[in-house]
Amino acid sequence: MDVARLLADQREINGVDLARLSLGDHLTGEGPYVFKECDLTGADFSGASLVGASFEGCVLERADFRRTDLDGARFSGGGGAGLRFANAELVDAAFTDVDLSGANFGRALLTDVVFTGCRMIGAVLTGCRGIGYRFDGANLMLADLIGCSFRGAHLRGTRLDEANLSNCDFTNAVFEDCRMIGARTVDTVFTMADLRGLDLGEVDDTRLRSLRGAIISPSQAALILASRGLTVN
């Protein structure tokens, strides 16, 4: 296959096996690309411009998007373990029902990025830049989110079980139908965060201190007190 000619002549690439190929040098800047049902396992897009590109139902295991400009890009379905987005630009990008397990977003620019229904178990977002990223129905179990800012965020249906949330800022955040069982919350800020829609699981003294300034429900307060041998009557 002449990959250079394919990418030069077409903007919609449908069902093509591009696994383990270096594609960045063959992309032109004339209009956004659309990849549909392609095998992009281990494909190298690093440093490329993919502004407004779409990836629909593609296999993306270990695909390399480091330093790639993905502003306005859309990912829907597909995905795979071990994607690399370190230092990528993802302004106004969207991920819908994508498997992002173990994905690395370290130092990526995430501004107004939406993750909807994504599987992000063990994903790494430590050091990501930008604000306004949103998680709806995402599974961030065991994810590394050290230092991420969720100030004023509204998290819906998000699982944060056993995630590392150390140094995260949840000031004024609102949790709706979320879970945070066994999460690490060292130096995490919850000032005026609304935790009434959050399953905290068992709250030990260390985690309780990190919740200072948060809003909780009477039932949550009763559970916390009951775990310390006190009964609310």
Rosetta blueprint (number, residue, H / E / L):
1 M L
2 D L
3 V H
4 A H
5 R H
6 L H
7 L H
8 A H
9 D H
10 Q L
11 R L
12 E E
13 I E
14 N E
15 G L
16 V L
17 D E
18 L L
19 A L
20 R L
21 L L
22 S E
23 L L
24 G H
25 D H
26 H H
27 L L
28 T L
29 G L
30 E L
31 G L
32 P L
33 Y L
34 V E
35 F E
36 K E
37 E L
38 C L
39 D E
40 L L
41 T L
42 G L
43 A L
44 D E
45 F L
46 S L
47 G L
48 A L
49 S E
50 L L
51 V L
52 G L
53 A L
54 S E
55 F E
56 E E
57 G L
58 C L
59 V E
60 L L
61 E L
62 R L
63 A L
64 D E
65 F L
66 R L
67 R L
68 T L
69 D E
70 L L
71 D L
72 G L
73 A L
74 R E
75 F E
76 S E
77 G L
78 G L
79 G E
80 G L
81 A L
82 G L
83 L L
84 R E
85 F L
86 A L
87 N L
88 A L
89 E E
90 L L
91 V L
92 D L
93 A L
94 A E
95 F E
96 T E
97 D L
98 V L
99 D E
100 L L
101 S L
102 G L
103 A L
104 N E
105 F L
106 G L
107 R L
108 A L
109 L E
110 L L
111 T L
112 D L
113 V L
114 V E
115 F E
116 T E
117 G L
118 C L
119 R E
120 M L
121 I L
122 G L
123 A L
124 V E
125 L L
126 T L
127 G L
128 C L
129 R E
130 G L
131 I L
132 G L
133 Y L
134 R E
135 F E
136 D E
137 G L
138 A L
139 N E
140 L L
141 M L
142 L L
143 A L
144 D E
145 L L
146 I L
147 G L
148 C L
149 S E
150 F L
151 R L
152 G L
153 A L
154 H E
155 L E
156 R E
157 G L
158 T L
159 R E
160 L L
161 D L
162 E L
163 A L
164 N E
165 L L
166 S L
167 N L
168 C L
169 D E
170 F L
171 T L
172 N L
173 A L
174 V E
175 F E
176 E E
177 D L
178 C E
179 R E
180 M L
181 I L
182 G L
183 A L
184 R E
185 T L
186 V L
187 D L
188 T L
189 V E
190 F L
191 T L
192 M L
193 A L
194 D E
195 L L
196 R L
197 G L
198 L E
199 D E
200 L L
201 G L
202 E L
203 V L
204 D L
205 D H
206 T H
207 R H
208 L H
209 R H
210 S H
211 L L
212 R L
213 G L
214 A L
215 I E
216 I L
217 S L
218 P H
219 S H
220 Q H
221 A H
222 A H
223 L H
224 I H
225 L H
226 A H
227 S L
228 R L
229 G L
230 L L
231 T L
232 V L
233 N L
